[in-house]
């Protein structure tokens, strides 16, 4: 068929998707995407409440949970929820190379113009078969997160990395309730970029071209655009996953830097010098100097002795220390 007047003319092309459904790698990718999407959807539901505004219009108000999580779910998880950051970091470092391999392979996909839509789908299937190990690695990572908490997999699908549009295009939230098998199929197609926002890429591109031309369109032109869009989508998907893992890796490093920095004498000396040089230093939740001083936590009978020890350690001479304590 050379000329297309409606989507009905090409809807039969979608039958070739069944080739993907039969692949174990496709099903694993579907389970992976369904896992991270479900966690992200649940976080969104807990973070905002709908408030009446005017008539049927609603506004979204942040809940206390939403204010706690903020706009960076991975940061919230690493610094406030993760029970074993070392374990998370090790898992992330093992999984990151797999995501990078998938990005590079996706970039080599569909470089030559396809003769049929079937050719595009079969090329996607070949990519999945070649990277069975990498896809299982992603699924294992997500499942490990799920065993810690139902919300944990959302760190791979966060606004901080993906933004709003890419997440929305690949969310299962816009689809009606499906049984588990069909849900995993939809999730796999969303991950591969052949499906978005309650419709196939083929449908949306056909719809846009017909509206733009206001008449019949070329089947070859539609195929070229669909092929290009699918390629862009699958590259974007694995790139965002890789960048999510990089973000988690960076946060884990930051966590350990904060944990170990308290034991660095050079840092503490520089911090105290900087604070003492300011006329009015403001304490924060991160730095509270008083909490580290024994004289503030000693029982009343021992407090004076603790104050003297602190003054002797801080002031240049015992004479000055004695003056300090007597004046106090």
N, C-alpha and C positions, 0 to 999 in steps of 0.2 A: 504494500500500500504506500503510494507516494504522497497522497494528500490527506490531511487529517482535518476533520471538521468538528469533532468532539472527542472527549476522552474515551467514549465507547469504542472508537476506532482502534485504540491501542490498549485497552484494558486487559486484553488477553495476554499481553506481554508479561503481566505480573505472575502468570502461572509458573514461570521459570524459577520463582523464588523457592519453590518446593525442593529444588536441587540443594539449596542451602540448608533447609530445615532438616535434611537427612544427615547432615554432618555433625559429629559429636563436638567438634570444635566450635561450631555455630551455637550449639546448645549451651556449651560452657560460657561462651561470650554473653549469651542471653542471660544466664543465671548471674554472671558477674554484674552486668549493667542493671538488672532488676534489683540486685542487692544494694548497690550504691545509690540508685534512684529512690528506693523505698526509704532508706535512712535519711536522705536529703529532704524528701517530702514530709517525713515526720518532724524533722527539725523545723521546717517552715511552718507546719501546723501548730507547733508548740510555741513558736516565736512571735506569732501575730494573732490578734483577735479582731474579728469584724465588729465594727461599731456602727450603729445607725447614724446616718448623716442627714439625708433629705430624701423622703419617699423611699424608693427601692434602692437608693444608692447607699453604699457602705464605705467606710474608711477602715484602713488597717492600723491598729495600734500595737506597739511592741508590748509584749508581756514581760514579766520579770525574768523569765527564762531567756527571752529574746535579747534583753538588755545585758544579761550575763554572757551570752554567747557572742554577741556583737556581729560584725561583718566578716570575721575570719574564723570559721568553724575549726580548721586545723589548729590554729593557735590556741583556741579555747580548749580543744581536746588535749593537746600536748601539755599545756601548762596547768590545766585544772582537773582533767579527768583521767588521763592515761595512767594505768596502775604500774606500768613498767616501761619507762621511756627507752631504756637500753634495748629491751626486746623489740619495741616498735622500730627503733633506729636500725637494728640489725635486719629486720624483715624488709624495711624500706630499701636498704642498700643492696639486698639480694634481688629485689623486684625491679629496681630502677633500670638495670641493663635490659631486662625483657621488654619494658616499655619503649626504650630507645630503639631496640631492634625492630619493633613493630612500626615505629615512626618511619624509619629508613625504608622498610619494605613497602609501606603505604605510599611513600613518595615515588617509588618506581612503578606504581600501579597505573594502568590505563594511559600510558604515554602515547600510544598509537591509537588512531581513530578506530573505534569498533564498528564492525559491519552490522551487528545486530545487538539488541538489548540482552539477548541470551549470552553473547560473548562477554559483556560487562559483568554479569552475575557469575558466570563460570570463573572469571578471573578473580573475583572476590573469594570464591570457594577455594581456588588454588592458594591464595594468600593464607586463608585460615588453615588449610592442611599443612602448609609449610611451617606454620608457627604454632603448632599444637602445644609445644612445651611452654612458649611464652604466654599463651592465653591461660593455660592451667596455672601458671605462676601468678597471674593477676587474680584469678579466682581464689587461689589459696590465700593470698594476701587479704582479700575482702572477707573471706570466711573466717580467717583468724581474728580480724577486727570484730566481726559479728559475735564471736564467742565472748568478747570482752563486754560489748554493749550493743544494743540494737541500733544506736545512733552513730557508732564509731565509723562505719563504712562511708558516711557522708563526707569525711575528710578528703575523699577522692573525687568528690563532685561538688565542690564548694564554690560559692559566689566569688570568693577571694581570688580564685584562679580562672574559673570558667566564665565569670560574668553572668548576666541574667539571660541574654538571648540564647547562647549555646546550651545552657541548662534547660531552658524552656522548650527549645526545639527537640530535645531528646528525653523529655519527661513523659513517663507513663501516666501521669496524673490526668491528662486530657482525654485518655481513652476510657470507655465504659468498663465496668468490671468484666474481667475475663477469667477463664479457668487457668490453672498454673501453666499448662503446656502452651496455650495461646499467648499468655503473658510473656513467657520466655521468648517465644518467636518474635513478638513485637519488640521486646527489649533488644534482641539480637539485630533486628533490622534497623532500629534506632541507632545502635552502636556503629553499624556499618555505614550508616548514612543513606540508606535507601528508603528510609521512612522518616517523616517528621510531622509534628503537630497534627495528629489524627489523619494522616494521609500519606501516600507514597510520594517520593520525589518525582516520579514519573507523572503523577496526577498534578502536582502543584506546578511543575514546569510547563506541562501541556496547557493547564488553565491560564497561566500567565501569558504564554505565547498567543493563545487564541484571543485573549482580551486585547493584547497589544496590536495584533494584526487585524482584528475585526473581520476575519475571514479564514479560509483554510490555511494550514501551515504545512511545511515540508516535514516528512517523517525523518529525513536525514538531519535536518536542522534540530529537531526535537531530540534525536538520539545523541547528537554531539553535545548539546547543552546538558542533558541528563548525565551523560558520562563524565563531563567536566565537574558537575555539581557533586556527584557521588564521590569522585576522587578528592575534591576539596573537603568533603564532610568526613571521610575516613581518616585523612591526614590530620584534620583538626581534632578528631576524637582521641587518637592515640597521642597527639602532641599535648593536649590538655591533661591527659592521664600522666604522661611523663612529667609535665611541669608540676602537677599536683604532688607527685612523689618527690620531686626536687624541693618543693616548698616544705613538705613534711621533714625531709632530711635537714634542711636549713634550720627549721624550728627545733629539731632534736639537738642539733649542735648548739644552738642558742641556749637551750635548757641546761645543757651540761656546762657551758661557759658560765652561766649564772650560778650554778651549783658550786663550781670550783673556785670562783673568783673570791669568795669569802675567805678562802684559805691562803690567798696570795698576799704575803706581807707587804710586798711592794705596792700592790694596789691599795691596801688599807692605808698605808702611810700617805700615798698620794691623795686619797680621798679625804683623810683628816686634814691634810695641809690645805686642800682646796676649800674645805668647809670653814676652817679657821680663818682663812683670808677674806671671807665674805662678811660684810656687816650684818646681813640678815639671811641666814641659810634656812631654807624651808625643807622640812622632812617630808618624805613621800612614803607610800606604802611599801616600796621596794627597799628604801634605805631608812632605817630607824636606829640611829646610833645608840640611843638610850637602852634599847633592848639587849645590847651586848655588854653593858656595864654591870659588874657584880654589885656595885654599891647601890644600885637601884632595886635589886632583888634580894639583898641580904636582910635577915631579921634585924629588928631595931637594935639588939644588943651588939651586933657585929657590924652595923652600918658604918660607924665612925672609923673603925679599923679598915674597912674596905675603901672608904674615902681617902684615908691617908695613903694606902697602897697605890690607889689610882693617881693621887697627886704626885707621889714620889716617882712614879713611872712616867708621868707626863711632863713635869717641870724640870728645868735644867739643874737645880740644886736642891738639897734638903732644906736649906734656909728658906728658899722661895716656897717650898712645899709647906713648911711650918707656918709661914705667914699666910698662905692661902687658906689653910685649914682653920687657923685661929680667927681669921676675918670672917670665915663662913659661920 
